[in-house]
Amino acid sequence: MAWPRPEAPELQVAQWLNTDAPVTLTSLRGRVVVLHAFQMLCPACVSHGLPQAKKTRQLFAAKDVAVIGLHSVFEHHDVMTPAALDAFVREYRLGFPIGIDQPSPTGGIPATMRDYQWQGTPSTVLVDRQGRLRMSHFGLLDDMALGAAIGQLAAEEAPAHLIAQPADDASPDGPCDDTACRA
C-alpha cells in the first residue's frame, strides 16, 4: 500500500496569462499536473526550466498531462510587472497557462511559493491524477528524470470517480452483454 500523500495546496494566483479562465488544481483532477515556478529574470529558469516546460507540453498529451507556469516573484519586484511578464511570455512563445503568484503584501515571499515552501526558482512540482503532491524539486531537473516521473504518474490509473462513465442506457437497444453482442 502506498504511503499517504498530502493534497497539493491550491494555487494562489493574482492574474492568469494564456487562458480565458482561471486554472485550479481541482479542475485538473484526472490529469497529471506539471507546475514550473519561475522568474523571468532567473537565468536557470530562462535557460533550462521554461524550455523544459515547453518540451513537456509538446511531448505529453494534454488529456493526460497539464503544464502550468507560475511566475513567483520574490525579488526585483519593481521590474517584474504583469506587463513585463506578458511581453516576456510572448517573446519566448510560452503557450501554456501562466499564473502570477499572489504577491506578499510586504514584498516578501509570494503566497503559493510560501505554501509549497519553495527555496527559490526554478522549482518543479508534480501533482498526480488525484491531486496529491508527488514531487517538489528546487533547481535544475534532468529532462530524462522529469520525463520518467511524469510517465510513471501518467501510467497510474485515474480513480473511477474521475473517469467519465457512459450511461447505462448509452445504447439505443439497451445494455450490451457478451451474449447479446455476438455476431
C-alpha positions as CSV (number, residue, x, y, z in Angstrom):
1,M,0.0,0.0,0.0
2,A,1.3,3.5,-0.9
3,W,2.0,5.8,1.9
4,P,-0.4,8.7,2.3
5,R,0.5,11.7,0.2
6,P,-0.7,15.2,1.0
7,E,-3.1,17.0,-1.3
8,A,-1.3,19.7,-3.2
9,P,-2.1,23.2,-2.0
10,E,-4.3,25.2,-4.4
11,L,-2.5,27.8,-6.4
12,Q,-3.0,31.4,-5.2
13,V,-2.9,33.4,-8.4
14,A,-3.4,37.2,-8.9
15,Q,-3.7,37.0,-12.7
16,W,-3.6,34.4,-15.5
17,L,-1.9,34.6,-18.9
18,N,-2.6,32.3,-21.9
19,T,-6.0,31.2,-20.6
20,D,-9.5,32.6,-20.7
21,A,-10.5,31.2,-17.3
22,P,-8.6,30.7,-14.1
23,V,-6.9,27.3,-13.7
24,T,-7.3,25.4,-10.5
25,L,-5.7,22.1,-9.4
26,T,-9.2,20.9,-8.6
27,S,-10.3,21.5,-12.2
28,L,-7.3,19.4,-13.4
29,R,-8.1,16.3,-11.4
30,G,-7.8,13.2,-13.5
31,R,-4.6,14.6,-15.2
32,V,-1.0,14.8,-14.0
33,V,0.0,18.4,-13.4
34,V,3.5,19.7,-14.0
35,L,3.9,23.0,-12.3
36,H,7.0,25.1,-13.2
37,A,7.7,28.0,-10.8
38,F,9.9,30.6,-12.4
39,Q,11.0,34.3,-12.5
40,M,11.7,35.9,-15.9
41,L,15.0,37.3,-14.6
42,C,16.2,34.0,-13.3
43,P,19.0,32.7,-15.6
44,A,18.3,29.0,-14.8
45,C,14.6,29.5,-15.4
46,V,15.2,31.1,-18.8
47,S,17.9,28.7,-20.0
48,H,16.5,25.4,-18.6
49,G,13.2,25.5,-16.7
50,L,11.0,27.2,-19.2
51,P,12.4,25.3,-22.3
52,Q,11.8,22.1,-20.3
53,A,8.2,23.1,-19.6
54,K,7.7,23.8,-23.3
55,K,9.1,20.4,-24.2
56,T,6.9,18.7,-21.6
57,R,3.8,20.4,-23.1
58,Q,4.9,19.2,-26.6
59,L,5.7,15.6,-25.6
60,F,2.7,14.6,-23.4
61,A,-0.9,14.6,-24.4
62,A,-2.9,17.4,-22.9
63,K,-5.7,15.0,-21.9
64,D,-3.2,13.2,-19.6
65,V,-0.7,15.9,-18.6
66,A,-1.4,19.6,-17.8
67,V,1.6,22.0,-17.8
68,I,1.3,25.2,-15.8
69,G,3.8,28.0,-15.3
70,L,3.8,30.1,-12.1
71,H,5.7,33.4,-12.1
72,S,6.7,33.6,-8.5
73,V,8.4,36.9,-7.8
74,F,10.4,37.2,-4.5
75,E,13.0,39.8,-5.7
76,H,13.2,42.7,-8.2
77,H,9.5,43.4,-7.7
78,D,9.7,46.8,-9.4
79,V,10.8,45.4,-12.8
80,M,8.9,42.1,-12.9
81,T,5.4,43.6,-13.5
82,P,2.5,41.8,-15.2
83,A,3.0,43.9,-18.3
84,A,6.7,42.9,-18.5
85,L,5.8,39.3,-17.9
86,D,3.2,39.4,-20.7
87,A,5.9,40.7,-23.1
88,F,8.3,38.0,-21.9
89,V,5.7,35.3,-22.4
90,R,5.0,36.5,-26.0
91,E,8.7,36.8,-26.8
92,Y,9.6,33.3,-25.6
93,R,6.4,31.9,-27.1
94,L,5.2,30.2,-23.9
95,G,1.8,28.7,-24.9
96,F,0.7,27.0,-21.6
97,P,-1.3,28.8,-18.9
98,I,0.9,31.0,-16.7
99,G,-0.3,32.4,-13.3
100,I,1.2,35.3,-11.4
101,D,1.7,34.1,-7.8
102,Q,-0.2,36.2,-5.4
103,P,2.3,38.8,-4.1
104,S,3.1,39.2,-0.4
105,P,1.7,42.5,1.0
106,T,5.1,43.2,2.5
107,G,7.1,42.4,-0.7
108,G,8.4,39.1,0.6
109,I,7.6,35.5,-0.4
110,P,4.5,35.2,-2.6
111,A,1.6,33.1,-1.4
112,T,2.0,29.9,-3.5
113,M,5.7,29.9,-3.0
114,R,5.2,30.1,0.7
115,D,2.5,27.4,0.7
116,Y,4.8,24.9,-1.2
117,Q,7.8,26.0,0.9
118,W,10.0,26.5,-2.3
119,Q,13.5,27.6,-1.7
120,G,13.6,29.6,-5.0
121,T,13.3,29.3,-8.7
122,P,13.2,27.2,-10.8
123,S,11.1,24.8,-8.9
124,T,9.1,21.9,-10.4
125,V,6.1,20.2,-8.8
126,L,4.3,17.1,-9.9
127,V,0.7,16.5,-8.8
128,D,-0.9,13.1,-9.5
129,R,-4.3,12.5,-11.1
130,Q,-5.9,12.6,-7.6
131,G,-4.5,16.0,-6.7
132,R,-1.8,14.7,-4.4
133,L,1.7,16.3,-4.3
134,R,4.1,13.7,-5.6
135,M,7.3,15.7,-6.2
136,S,8.6,19.1,-5.4
137,H,12.1,19.9,-6.7
138,F,14.2,23.1,-6.4
139,G,16.8,23.8,-9.1
140,L,17.6,22.2,-12.4
141,L,16.0,18.8,-13.1
142,D,17.3,16.4,-15.7
143,D,14.9,16.1,-18.7
144,M,15.1,12.3,-18.6
145,A,14.3,12.2,-14.8
146,L,11.4,14.5,-15.2
147,G,10.0,12.6,-18.2
148,A,10.3,9.3,-16.3
149,A,8.5,10.7,-13.3
150,I,5.7,12.2,-15.5
151,G,5.4,8.9,-17.4
152,Q,5.1,6.9,-14.2
153,L,2.3,9.2,-12.9
154,A,0.6,9.2,-16.2
155,A,0.6,5.4,-16.3
156,E,-1.2,5.3,-13.0
157,E,-4.9,4.7,-13.5
158,A,-7.2,7.6,-12.6
159,P,-9.7,6.8,-9.8
160,A,-13.1,5.7,-11.2
161,H,-14.9,8.9,-10.0
162,L,-12.5,10.9,-12.2
163,I,-13.2,8.9,-15.3
164,A,-16.3,9.8,-17.4
165,Q,-18.6,6.8,-17.3
166,P,-21.1,6.1,-20.1
167,A,-24.7,6.0,-19.0
168,D,-26.3,2.6,-18.6
169,D,-28.7,3.3,-21.4
170,A,-26.0,4.5,-23.8
171,S,-27.1,2.0,-26.5
172,P,-30.5,2.7,-28.0
173,D,-31.2,-1.1,-27.8
174,G,-30.4,-1.4,-24.1
175,P,-27.3,-2.7,-22.4
176,C,-24.9,-4.9,-24.4
177,D,-23.6,-8.0,-22.7
178,D,-21.4,-10.8,-24.1
179,T,-24.3,-12.9,-25.3
180,A,-26.4,-10.2,-26.9
181,C,-23.5,-8.6,-28.8
182,R,-22.0,-11.7,-30.5
183,A,-22.4,-11.6,-34.3
